[in-house]
Amino acid sequence: MNKHQIKGRLKEAAGEVQEQAGKLVGSEEQEAKGHAREQAGKVQKTAGDAKENLKDVLRESGKH
């Protein structure tokens, strides 16, 4: 697991909490910000996943 995967998961979770809190208090602004943060976290986690997959492929091919 690399730092992008960890940070992405944390950002995704924080965004979900913020989005739900926004819904709870009726703040569309906070809900939207939370959703955006969640999506950014998913992108960052996906980038980290791709990096890990590339490392695995290189390791298996003997090039790393």
PQR file of N, CA, C, O and H, with PARSE charges and radii, in Angstrom:
ATOM      1  N   MET A   1       0.856  -1.169   0.000 -0.4000 1.5000
ATOM      2  CA  MET A   1       0.000   0.000   0.000 -0.0000 2.0000
ATOM      3  C   MET A   1       0.905   1.236   0.000  0.5500 1.7000
ATOM      4  O   MET A   1       1.876   1.305   0.753 -0.5500 1.4000
ATOM      5  N   ASN A   2       0.576   2.199  -0.848 -0.4000 1.5000
ATOM      6  CA  ASN A   2       1.391   3.410  -0.922 -0.0000 2.0000
ATOM      7  C   ASN A   2       0.633   4.618  -0.362  0.5500 1.7000
ATOM      8  O   ASN A   2      -0.547   4.535  -0.019 -0.5500 1.4000
ATOM      9  H   ASN A   2      -0.213   2.143  -1.460  0.4000 1.0000
ATOM     10  N   LYS A   3       1.348   5.735  -0.283 -0.4000 1.5000
ATOM     11  CA  LYS A   3       0.762   6.923   0.355 -0.0000 2.0000
ATOM     12  C   LYS A   3      -0.455   7.457  -0.397  0.5500 1.7000
ATOM     13  O   LYS A   3      -1.359   8.023   0.218 -0.5500 1.4000
ATOM     14  H   LYS A   3       2.306   5.802  -0.561  0.4000 1.0000
ATOM     15  N   HIS A   4      -0.489   7.286  -1.713 -0.4000 1.5000
ATOM     16  CA  HIS A   4      -1.647   7.763  -2.480 -0.0000 2.0000
ATOM     17  C   HIS A   4      -2.900   6.954  -2.150  0.5500 1.7000
ATOM     18  O   HIS A   4      -4.002   7.499  -2.080 -0.5500 1.4000
ATOM     19  H   HIS A   4       0.246   6.826  -2.213  0.4000 1.0000
ATOM     20  N   GLN A   5      -2.722   5.670  -1.950 -0.4000 1.5000
ATOM     21  CA  GLN A   5      -3.866   4.827  -1.594 -0.0000 2.0000
ATOM     22  C   GLN A   5      -4.393   5.212  -0.212  0.5500 1.7000
ATOM     23  O   GLN A   5      -5.603   5.317  -0.011 -0.5500 1.4000
ATOM     24  H   GLN A   5      -1.827   5.228  -2.007  0.4000 1.0000
ATOM     25  N   ILE A   6      -3.492   5.418   0.725 -0.4000 1.5000
ATOM     26  CA  ILE A   6      -3.896   5.764   2.091 -0.0000 2.0000
ATOM     27  C   ILE A   6      -4.560   7.132   2.132  0.5500 1.7000
ATOM     28  O   ILE A   6      -5.651   7.286   2.682 -0.5500 1.4000
ATOM     29  H   ILE A   6      -2.509   5.332   0.562  0.4000 1.0000
ATOM     30  N   LYS A   7      -3.897   8.123   1.548 -0.4000 1.5000
ATOM     31  CA  LYS A   7      -4.459   9.480   1.555 -0.0000 2.0000
ATOM     32  C   LYS A   7      -5.784   9.533   0.812  0.5500 1.7000
ATOM     33  O   LYS A   7      -6.703  10.244   1.220 -0.5500 1.4000
ATOM     34  H   LYS A   7      -3.011   7.998   1.102  0.4000 1.0000
ATOM     35  N   GLY A   8      -5.882   8.781  -0.279 -0.4000 1.5000
ATOM     36  CA  GLY A   8      -7.130   8.742  -1.037 -0.0000 2.0000
ATOM     37  C   GLY A   8      -8.272   8.162  -0.228  0.5500 1.7000
ATOM     38  O   GLY A   8      -9.386   8.685  -0.243 -0.5500 1.4000
ATOM     39  H   GLY A   8      -5.135   8.204  -0.610  0.4000 1.0000
ATOM     40  N   ARG A   9      -7.989   7.076   0.479 -0.4000 1.5000
ATOM     41  CA  ARG A   9      -9.035   6.458   1.301 -0.0000 2.0000
ATOM     42  C   ARG A   9      -9.472   7.378   2.432  0.5500 1.7000
ATOM     43  O   ARG A   9     -10.659   7.465   2.748 -0.5500 1.4000
ATOM     44  H   ARG A   9      -7.084   6.650   0.491  0.4000 1.0000
ATOM     45  N   LEU A  10      -8.510   8.063   3.040 -0.4000 1.5000
ATOM     46  CA  LEU A  10      -8.848   8.999   4.116 -0.0000 2.0000
ATOM     47  C   LEU A  10      -9.687  10.163   3.590  0.5500 1.7000
ATOM     48  O   LEU A  10     -10.670  10.565   4.213 -0.5500 1.4000
ATOM     49  H   LEU A  10      -7.546   7.992   2.783  0.4000 1.0000
ATOM     50  N   LYS A  11      -9.287  10.697   2.438 -0.4000 1.5000
ATOM     51  CA  LYS A  11     -10.022  11.811   1.840 -0.0000 2.0000
ATOM     52  C   LYS A  11     -11.429  11.369   1.434  0.5500 1.7000
ATOM     53  O   LYS A  11     -12.396  12.113   1.596 -0.5500 1.4000
ATOM     54  H   LYS A  11      -8.489  10.370   1.932  0.4000 1.0000
ATOM     55  N   GLU A  12     -11.525  10.165   0.913 -0.4000 1.5000
ATOM     56  CA  GLU A  12     -12.827   9.616   0.519 -0.0000 2.0000
ATOM     57  C   GLU A  12     -13.752   9.481   1.736  0.5500 1.7000
ATOM     58  O   GLU A  12     -14.925   9.847   1.674 -0.5500 1.4000
ATOM     59  H   GLU A  12     -10.739   9.561   0.781  0.4000 1.0000
ATOM     60  N   ALA A  13     -13.221   8.959   2.824 -0.4000 1.5000
ATOM     61  CA  ALA A  13     -14.015   8.794   4.042 -0.0000 2.0000
ATOM     62  C   ALA A  13     -14.427  10.139   4.628  0.5500 1.7000
ATOM     63  O   ALA A  13     -15.572  10.323   5.042 -0.5500 1.4000
ATOM     64  H   ALA A  13     -12.267   8.662   2.874  0.4000 1.0000
ATOM     65  N   ALA A  14     -13.483  11.075   4.658 -0.4000 1.5000
ATOM     66  CA  ALA A  14     -13.788  12.406   5.197 -0.0000 2.0000
ATOM     67  C   ALA A  14     -14.851  13.102   4.346  0.5500 1.7000
ATOM     68  O   ALA A  14     -15.727  13.788   4.872 -0.5500 1.4000
ATOM     69  H   ALA A  14     -12.553  10.926   4.322  0.4000 1.0000
ATOM     70  N   GLY A  15     -14.765  12.921   3.047 -0.4000 1.5000
ATOM     71  CA  GLY A  15     -15.760  13.511   2.156 -0.0000 2.0000
ATOM     72  C   GLY A  15     -17.138  12.928   2.386  0.5500 1.7000
ATOM     73  O   GLY A  15     -18.136  13.649   2.359 -0.5500 1.4000
ATOM     74  H   GLY A  15     -14.054  12.364   2.620  0.4000 1.0000
ATOM     75  N   GLU A  16     -17.196  11.622   2.611 -0.4000 1.5000
ATOM     76  CA  GLU A  16     -18.485  10.975   2.881 -0.0000 2.0000
ATOM     77  C   GLU A  16     -19.089  11.512   4.173  0.5500 1.7000
ATOM     78  O   GLU A  16     -20.289  11.778   4.239 -0.5500 1.4000
ATOM     79  H   GLU A  16     -16.386  11.037   2.633  0.4000 1.0000
ATOM     80  N   VAL A  17     -18.261  11.670   5.191 -0.4000 1.5000
ATOM     81  CA  VAL A  17     -18.739  12.218   6.466 -0.0000 2.0000
ATOM     82  C   VAL A  17     -19.253  13.645   6.269  0.5500 1.7000
ATOM     83  O   VAL A  17     -20.325  14.000   6.759 -0.5500 1.4000
ATOM     84  H   VAL A  17     -17.286  11.453   5.137  0.4000 1.0000
ATOM     85  N   GLN A  18     -18.481  14.457   5.547 -0.4000 1.5000
ATOM     86  CA  GLN A  18     -18.881  15.839   5.303 -0.0000 2.0000
ATOM     87  C   GLN A  18     -20.179  15.896   4.499  0.5500 1.7000
ATOM     88  O   GLN A  18     -21.056  16.713   4.778 -0.5500 1.4000
ATOM     89  H   GLN A  18     -17.611  14.169   5.149  0.4000 1.0000
ATOM     90  N   GLU A  19     -20.292  15.029   3.506 -0.4000 1.5000
ATOM     91  CA  GLU A  19     -21.507  14.997   2.693 -0.0000 2.0000
ATOM     92  C   GLU A  19     -22.722  14.626   3.541  0.5500 1.7000
ATOM     93  O   GLU A  19     -23.769  15.265   3.433 -0.5500 1.4000
ATOM     94  H   GLU A  19     -19.580  14.365   3.279  0.4000 1.0000
ATOM     95  N   GLN A  20     -22.595  13.614   4.370 -0.4000 1.5000
ATOM     96  CA  GLN A  20     -23.705  13.184   5.224 -0.0000 2.0000
ATOM     97  C   GLN A  20     -24.050  14.246   6.262  0.5500 1.7000
ATOM     98  O   GLN A  20     -25.222  14.456   6.575 -0.5500 1.4000
ATOM     99  H   GLN A  20     -21.745  13.095   4.457  0.4000 1.0000
ATOM    100  N   ALA A  21     -23.028  14.917   6.795 -0.4000 1.5000
ATOM    101  CA  ALA A  21     -23.274  15.992   7.756 -0.0000 2.0000
ATOM    102  C   ALA A  21     -24.033  17.135   7.081  0.5500 1.7000
ATOM    103  O   ALA A  21     -24.937  17.727   7.670 -0.5500 1.4000
ATOM    104  H   ALA A  21     -22.076  14.747   6.540  0.4000 1.0000
ATOM    105  N   GLY A  22     -23.654  17.435   5.842 -0.4000 1.5000
ATOM    106  CA  GLY A  22     -24.353  18.473   5.084 -0.0000 2.0000
ATOM    107  C   GLY A  22     -25.819  18.120   4.877  0.5500 1.7000
ATOM    108  O   GLY A  22     -26.697  18.975   4.995 -0.5500 1.4000
ATOM    109  H   GLY A  22     -22.919  16.954   5.363  0.4000 1.0000
ATOM    110  N   LYS A  23     -26.074  16.847   4.566 -0.4000 1.5000
ATOM    111  CA  LYS A  23     -27.466  16.397   4.407 -0.0000 2.0000
ATOM    112  C   LYS A  23     -28.225  16.529   5.718  0.5500 1.7000
ATOM    113  O   LYS A  23     -29.375  16.968   5.746 -0.5500 1.4000
ATOM    114  H   LYS A  23     -25.360  16.153   4.470  0.4000 1.0000
ATOM    115  N   LEU A  24     -27.561  16.141   6.805 -0.4000 1.5000
ATOM    116  CA  LEU A  24     -28.189  16.154   8.117 -0.0000 2.0000
ATOM    117  C   LEU A  24     -28.617  17.560   8.540  0.5500 1.7000
ATOM    118  O   LEU A  24     -29.707  17.751   9.077 -0.5500 1.4000
ATOM    119  H   LEU A  24     -26.627  15.785   6.783  0.4000 1.0000
ATOM    120  N   VAL A  25     -27.751  18.537   8.292 -0.4000 1.5000
ATOM    121  CA  VAL A  25     -28.080  19.909   8.711 -0.0000 2.0000
ATOM    122  C   VAL A  25     -28.748  20.719   7.602  0.5500 1.7000
ATOM    123  O   VAL A  25     -29.087  21.886   7.796 -0.5500 1.4000
ATOM    124  H   VAL A  25     -26.865  18.383   7.855  0.4000 1.0000
ATOM    125  N   GLY A  26     -28.934  20.095   6.442 -0.4000 1.5000
ATOM    126  CA  GLY A  26     -29.616  20.794   5.351 -0.0000 2.0000
ATOM    127  C   GLY A  26     -28.757  21.785   4.605  0.5500 1.7000
ATOM    128  O   GLY A  26     -29.277  22.745   4.035 -0.5500 1.4000
ATOM    129  H   GLY A  26     -28.658  19.147   6.285  0.4000 1.0000
ATOM    130  N   SER A  27     -27.442  21.575   4.594 -0.4000 1.5000
ATOM    131  CA  SER A  27     -26.529  22.479   3.899 -0.0000 2.0000
ATOM    132  C   SER A  27     -26.103  21.862   2.568  0.5500 1.7000
ATOM    133  O   SER A  27     -25.266  20.961   2.528 -0.5500 1.4000
ATOM    134  H   SER A  27     -27.020  20.795   5.057  0.4000 1.0000
ATOM    135  N   GLU A  28     -26.687  22.357   1.492 -0.4000 1.5000
ATOM    136  CA  GLU A  28     -26.330  21.860   0.169 -0.0000 2.0000
ATOM    137  C   GLU A  28     -24.872  22.152  -0.154  0.5500 1.7000
ATOM    138  O   GLU A  28     -24.218  21.377  -0.851 -0.5500 1.4000
ATOM    139  H   GLU A  28     -27.367  23.089   1.524  0.4000 1.0000
ATOM    140  N   GLU A  29     -24.367  23.268   0.351 -0.4000 1.5000
ATOM    141  CA  GLU A  29     -22.969  23.637   0.104 -0.0000 2.0000
ATOM    142  C   GLU A  29     -22.020  22.603   0.721  0.5500 1.7000
ATOM    143  O   GLU A  29     -21.095  22.136   0.057 -0.5500 1.4000
ATOM    144  H   GLU A  29     -24.899  23.898   0.917  0.4000 1.0000
ATOM    145  N   GLN A  30     -22.248  22.247   1.987 -0.4000 1.5000
ATOM    146  CA  GLN A  30     -21.401  21.260   2.650 -0.0000 2.0000
ATOM    147  C   GLN A  30     -21.565  19.877   2.018  0.5500 1.7000
ATOM    148  O   GLN A  30     -20.604  19.116   1.902 -0.5500 1.4000
ATOM    149  H   GLN A  30     -22.999  22.626   2.527  0.4000 1.0000
ATOM    150  N   GLU A  31     -22.763  19.574   1.625 -0.4000 1.5000
ATOM    151  CA  GLU A  31     -23.028  18.298   0.960 -0.0000 2.0000
ATOM    152  C   GLU A  31     -22.230  18.215  -0.346  0.5500 1.7000
ATOM    153  O   GLU A  31     -21.612  17.191  -0.638 -0.5500 1.4000
ATOM    154  H   GLU A  31     -23.544  20.192   1.719  0.4000 1.0000
ATOM    155  N   ALA A  32     -22.248  19.291  -1.121 -0.4000 1.5000
ATOM    156  CA  ALA A  32     -21.522  19.329  -2.398 -0.0000 2.0000
ATOM    157  C   ALA A  32     -20.012  19.275  -2.174  0.5500 1.7000
ATOM    158  O   ALA A  32     -19.301  18.571  -2.891 -0.5500 1.4000
ATOM    159  H   ALA A  32     -22.750  20.122  -0.884  0.4000 1.0000
ATOM    160  N   LYS A  33     -19.526  20.014  -1.187 -0.4000 1.5000
ATOM    161  CA  LYS A  33     -18.097  19.995  -0.881 -0.0000 2.0000
ATOM    162  C   LYS A  33     -17.659  18.594  -0.442  0.5500 1.7000
ATOM    163  O   LYS A  33     -16.591  18.121  -0.829 -0.5500 1.4000
ATOM    164  H   LYS A  33     -20.104  20.586  -0.605  0.4000 1.0000
ATOM    165  N   GLY A  34     -18.475  17.954   0.350 -0.4000 1.5000
ATOM    166  CA  GLY A  34     -18.178  16.601   0.796 -0.0000 2.0000
ATOM    167  C   GLY A  34     -18.139  15.623  -0.361  0.5500 1.7000
ATOM    168  O   GLY A  34     -17.263  14.762  -0.435 -0.5500 1.4000
ATOM    169  H   GLY A  34     -19.342  18.339   0.664  0.4000 1.0000
ATOM    170  N   HIS A  35     -19.088  15.764  -1.253 -0.4000 1.5000
ATOM    171  CA  HIS A  35     -19.125  14.879  -2.419 -0.0000 2.0000
ATOM    172  C   HIS A  35     -17.884  15.085  -3.284  0.5500 1.7000
ATOM    173  O   HIS A  35     -17.284  14.119  -3.755 -0.5500 1.4000
ATOM    174  H   HIS A  35     -19.800  16.464  -1.193  0.4000 1.0000
ATOM    175  N   ALA A  36     -17.504  16.333  -3.489 -0.4000 1.5000
ATOM    176  CA  ALA A  36     -16.309  16.634  -4.285 -0.0000 2.0000
ATOM    177  C   ALA A  36     -15.060  16.058  -3.620  0.5500 1.7000
ATOM    178  O   ALA A  36     -14.191  15.507  -4.296 -0.5500 1.4000
ATOM    179  H   ALA A  36     -17.991  17.118  -3.106  0.4000 1.0000
ATOM    180  N   ARG A  37     -14.974  16.186  -2.316 -0.4000 1.5000
ATOM    181  CA  ARG A  37     -13.827  15.657  -1.573 -0.0000 2.0000
ATOM    182  C   ARG A  37     -13.786  14.126  -1.680  0.5500 1.7000
ATOM    183  O   ARG A  37     -12.719  13.534  -1.839 -0.5500 1.4000
ATOM    184  H   ARG A  37     -15.680  16.634  -1.768  0.4000 1.0000
ATOM    185  N   GLU A  38     -14.934  13.514  -1.592 -0.4000 1.5000
ATOM    186  CA  GLU A  38     -15.031  12.058  -1.712 -0.0000 2.0000
ATOM    187  C   GLU A  38     -14.549  11.607  -3.089  0.5500 1.7000
ATOM    188  O   GLU A  38     -13.788  10.645  -3.199 -0.5500 1.4000
ATOM    189  H   GLU A  38     -15.801  13.995  -1.463  0.4000 1.0000
ATOM    190  N   GLN A  39     -14.987  12.295  -4.130 -0.4000 1.5000
ATOM    191  CA  GLN A  39     -14.585  11.938  -5.488 -0.0000 2.0000
ATOM    192  C   GLN A  39     -13.081  12.143  -5.699  0.5500 1.7000
ATOM    193  O   GLN A  39     -12.426  11.333  -6.355 -0.5500 1.4000
ATOM    194  H   GLN A  39     -15.605  13.076  -4.041  0.4000 1.0000
ATOM    195  N   ALA A  40     -12.542  13.225  -5.143 -0.4000 1.5000
ATOM    196  CA  ALA A  40     -11.097  13.464  -5.242 -0.0000 2.0000
ATOM    197  C   ALA A  40     -10.329  12.341  -4.550  0.5500 1.7000
ATOM    198  O   ALA A  40      -9.281  11.911  -5.033 -0.5500 1.4000
ATOM    199  H   ALA A  40     -13.075  13.883  -4.611  0.4000 1.0000
ATOM    200  N   GLY A  41     -10.840  11.879  -3.442 -0.4000 1.5000
ATOM    201  CA  GLY A  41     -10.217  10.767  -2.736 -0.0000 2.0000
ATOM    202  C   GLY A  41     -10.231   9.495  -3.558  0.5500 1.7000
ATOM    203  O   GLY A  41      -9.254   8.747  -3.568 -0.5500 1.4000
ATOM    204  H   GLY A  41     -11.691  12.229  -3.050  0.4000 1.0000
ATOM    205  N   LYS A  42     -11.332   9.245  -4.245 -0.4000 1.5000
ATOM    206  CA  LYS A  42     -11.425   8.059  -5.099 -0.0000 2.0000
ATOM    207  C   LYS A  42     -10.401   8.125  -6.228  0.5500 1.7000
ATOM    208  O   LYS A  42      -9.767   7.124  -6.560 -0.5500 1.4000
ATOM    209  H   LYS A  42     -12.126   9.853  -4.236  0.4000 1.0000
ATOM    210  N   VAL A  43     -10.246   9.304  -6.812 -0.4000 1.5000
ATOM    211  CA  VAL A  43      -9.269   9.479  -7.896 -0.0000 2.0000
ATOM    212  C   VAL A  43      -7.856   9.238  -7.372  0.5500 1.7000
ATOM    213  O   VAL A  43      -7.066   8.538  -8.005 -0.5500 1.4000
ATOM    214  H   VAL A  43     -10.761  10.117  -6.543  0.4000 1.0000
ATOM    215  N   GLN A  44      -7.541   9.820  -6.216 -0.4000 1.5000
ATOM    216  CA  GLN A  44      -6.214   9.656  -5.637 -0.0000 2.0000
ATOM    217  C   GLN A  44      -5.949   8.188  -5.293  0.5500 1.7000
ATOM    218  O   GLN A  44      -4.849   7.688  -5.525 -0.5500 1.4000
ATOM    219  H   GLN A  44      -8.183  10.389  -5.703  0.4000 1.0000
ATOM    220  N   LYS A  45      -6.934   7.508  -4.748 -0.4000 1.5000
ATOM    221  CA  LYS A  45      -6.784   6.091  -4.408 -0.0000 2.0000
ATOM    222  C   LYS A  45      -6.578   5.264  -5.669  0.5500 1.7000
ATOM    223  O   LYS A  45      -5.758   4.346  -5.684 -0.5500 1.4000
ATOM    224  H   LYS A  45      -7.828   7.915  -4.559  0.4000 1.0000
ATOM    225  N   THR A  46      -7.312   5.581  -6.717 -0.4000 1.5000
ATOM    226  CA  THR A  46      -7.170   4.862  -7.984 -0.0000 2.0000
ATOM    227  C   THR A  46      -5.775   5.061  -8.565  0.5500 1.7000
ATOM    228  O   THR A  46      -5.186   4.123  -9.101 -0.5500 1.4000
ATOM    229  H   THR A  46      -7.978   6.326  -6.705  0.4000 1.0000
ATOM    230  N   ALA A  47      -5.249   6.270  -8.464 -0.4000 1.5000
ATOM    231  CA  ALA A  47      -3.887   6.526  -8.933 -0.0000 2.0000
ATOM    232  C   ALA A  47      -2.888   5.699  -8.136  0.5500 1.7000
ATOM    233  O   ALA A  47      -1.941   5.152  -8.700 -0.5500 1.4000
ATOM    234  H   ALA A  47      -5.728   7.032  -8.029  0.4000 1.0000
ATOM    235  N   GLY A  48      -3.093   5.607  -6.839 -0.4000 1.5000
ATOM    236  CA  GLY A  48      -2.227   4.782  -5.990 -0.0000 2.0000
ATOM    237  C   GLY A  48      -2.338   3.311  -6.338  0.5500 1.7000
ATOM    238  O   GLY A  48      -1.342   2.588  -6.338 -0.5500 1.4000
ATOM    239  H   GLY A  48      -3.863   6.051  -6.380  0.4000 1.0000
ATOM    240  N   ASP A  49      -3.556   2.866  -6.635 -0.4000 1.5000
ATOM    241  CA  ASP A  49      -3.757   1.473  -7.049 -0.0000 2.0000
ATOM    242  C   ASP A  49      -2.993   1.183  -8.339  0.5500 1.7000
ATOM    243  O   ASP A  49      -2.346   0.143  -8.465 -0.5500 1.4000
ATOM    244  H   ASP A  49      -4.365   3.454  -6.635  0.4000 1.0000
ATOM    245  N   ALA A  50      -3.072   2.107  -9.294 -0.4000 1.5000
ATOM    246  CA  ALA A  50      -2.386   1.926 -10.574 -0.0000 2.0000
ATOM    247  C   ALA A  50      -0.877   1.860 -10.370  0.5500 1.7000
ATOM    248  O   ALA A  50      -0.189   1.056 -10.999 -0.5500 1.4000
ATOM    249  H   ALA A  50      -3.598   2.951  -9.191  0.4000 1.0000
ATOM    250  N   LYS A  51      -0.377   2.708  -9.489 -0.4000 1.5000
ATOM    251  CA  LYS A  51       1.060   2.706  -9.192 -0.0000 2.0000
ATOM    252  C   LYS A  51       1.487   1.366  -8.593  0.5500 1.7000
ATOM    253  O   LYS A  51       2.520   0.812  -8.971 -0.5500 1.4000
ATOM    254  H   LYS A  51      -0.936   3.360  -8.978  0.4000 1.0000
ATOM    255  N   GLU A  52       0.698   0.856  -7.670 -0.4000 1.5000
ATOM    256  CA  GLU A  52       1.002  -0.442  -7.054 -0.0000 2.0000
ATOM    257  C   GLU A  52       0.939  -1.560  -8.090  0.5500 1.7000
ATOM    258  O   GLU A  52       1.792  -2.448  -8.096 -0.5500 1.4000
ATOM    259  H   GLU A  52      -0.141   1.306  -7.363  0.4000 1.0000
ATOM    260  N   ASN A  53      -0.055  -1.522  -8.960 -0.4000 1.5000
ATOM    261  CA  ASN A  53      -0.183  -2.540  -9.999 -0.0000 2.0000
ATOM    262  C   ASN A  53       1.018  -2.521 -10.935  0.5500 1.7000
ATOM    263  O   ASN A  53       1.516  -3.576 -11.330 -0.5500 1.4000
ATOM    264  H   ASN A  53      -0.748  -0.801  -8.955  0.4000 1.0000
ATOM    265  N   LEU A  54       1.482  -1.334 -11.290 -0.4000 1.5000
ATOM    266  CA  LEU A  54       2.648  -1.214 -12.156 -0.0000 2.0000
ATOM    267  C   LEU A  54       3.886  -1.786 -11.473  0.5500 1.7000
ATOM    268  O   LEU A  54       4.678  -2.492 -12.099 -0.5500 1.4000
ATOM    269  H   LEU A  54       1.078  -0.477 -10.969  0.4000 1.0000
ATOM    270  N   LYS A  55       4.047  -1.480 -10.193 -0.4000 1.5000
ATOM    271  CA  LYS A  55       5.173  -2.042  -9.443 -0.0000 2.0000
ATOM    272  C   LYS A  55       5.121  -3.561  -9.465  0.5500 1.7000
ATOM    273  O   LYS A  55       6.144  -4.217  -9.666 -0.5500 1.4000
ATOM    274  H   LYS A  55       3.404  -0.906  -9.685  0.4000 1.0000
ATOM    275  N   ASP A  56       3.926  -4.129  -9.257 -0.4000 1.5000
ATOM    276  CA  ASP A  56       3.762  -5.582  -9.256 -0.0000 2.0000
ATOM    277  C   ASP A  56       4.131  -6.178 -10.603  0.5500 1.7000
ATOM    278  O   ASP A  56       4.820  -7.197 -10.665 -0.5500 1.4000
ATOM    279  H   ASP A  56       3.096  -3.597  -9.094  0.4000 1.0000
ATOM    280  N   VAL A  57       3.675  -5.547 -11.689 -0.4000 1.5000
ATOM    281  CA  VAL A  57       3.969  -6.040 -13.029 -0.0000 2.0000
ATOM    282  C   VAL A  57       5.472  -5.999 -13.281  0.5500 1.7000
ATOM    283  O   VAL A  57       6.044  -6.955 -13.803 -0.5500 1.4000
ATOM    284  H   VAL A  57       3.115  -4.720 -11.639  0.4000 1.0000
ATOM    285  N   LEU A  58       6.102  -4.904 -12.912 -0.4000 1.5000
ATOM    286  CA  LEU A  58       7.551  -4.782 -13.127 -0.0000 2.0000
ATOM    287  C   LEU A  58       8.308  -5.796 -12.290  0.5500 1.7000
ATOM    288  O   LEU A  58       9.283  -6.388 -12.754 -0.5500 1.4000
ATOM    289  H   LEU A  58       5.637  -4.127 -12.488  0.4000 1.0000
ATOM    290  N   ARG A  59       7.866  -5.994 -11.069 -0.4000 1.5000
ATOM    291  CA  ARG A  59       8.512  -6.960 -10.191 -0.0000 2.0000
ATOM    292  C   ARG A  59       8.398  -8.374 -10.759  0.5500 1.7000
ATOM    293  O   ARG A  59       9.365  -9.136 -10.751 -0.5500 1.4000
ATOM    294  H   ARG A  59       7.075  -5.513 -10.693  0.4000 1.0000
ATOM    295  N   GLU A  60       7.207  -8.714 -11.251 -0.4000 1.5000
ATOM    296  CA  GLU A  60       6.963 -10.051 -11.802 -0.0000 2.0000
ATOM    297  C   GLU A  60       7.746 -10.276 -13.089  0.5500 1.7000
ATOM    298  O   GLU A  60       8.140 -11.402 -13.392 -0.5500 1.4000
ATOM    299  H   GLU A  60       6.421  -8.095 -11.257  0.4000 1.0000
ATOM    300  N   SER A  61       7.970  -9.207 -13.842 -0.4000 1.5000
ATOM    301  CA  SER A  61       8.706  -9.365 -15.099 -0.0000 2.0000
ATOM    302  C   SER A  61      10.214  -9.329 -14.884  0.5500 1.7000
ATOM    303  O   SER A  61      10.983  -9.522 -15.826 -0.5500 1.4000
ATOM    304  H   SER A  61       7.650  -8.293 -13.596  0.4000 1.0000
ATOM    305  N   GLY A  62      10.634  -9.083 -13.654 -0.4000 1.5000
ATOM    306  CA  GLY A  62      12.057  -9.071 -13.338 -0.0000 2.0000
ATOM    307  C   GLY A  62      12.759  -7.782 -13.674  0.5500 1.7000
ATOM    308  O   GLY A  62      13.989  -7.737 -13.688 -0.5500 1.4000
ATOM    309  H   GLY A  62      10.010  -8.926 -12.889  0.4000 1.0000
ATOM    310  N   LYS A  63      12.019  -6.741 -13.942 -0.4000 1.5000
ATOM    311  CA  LYS A  63      12.614  -5.464 -14.313 -0.0000 2.0000
ATOM    312  C   LYS A  63      12.727  -4.498 -13.156  0.5500 1.7000
ATOM    313  O   LYS A  63      13.164  -3.363 -13.349 -0.5500 1.4000
ATOM    314  H   LYS A  63      11.020  -6.778 -13.930  0.4000 1.0000
ATOM    315  N   HIS A  64      12.349  -4.907 -11.966 -0.4000 1.5000
ATOM    316  CA  HIS A  64      12.386  -4.002 -10.807 -0.0000 2.0000
ATOM    317  C   HIS A  64      13.109  -4.601  -9.670  0.5500 1.7000
ATOM    318  O   HIS A  64      13.232  -3.974  -8.617 -0.5500 1.4000
ATOM    319  H   HIS A  64      11.994  -5.828 -11.809  0.4000 1.0000
TER
END
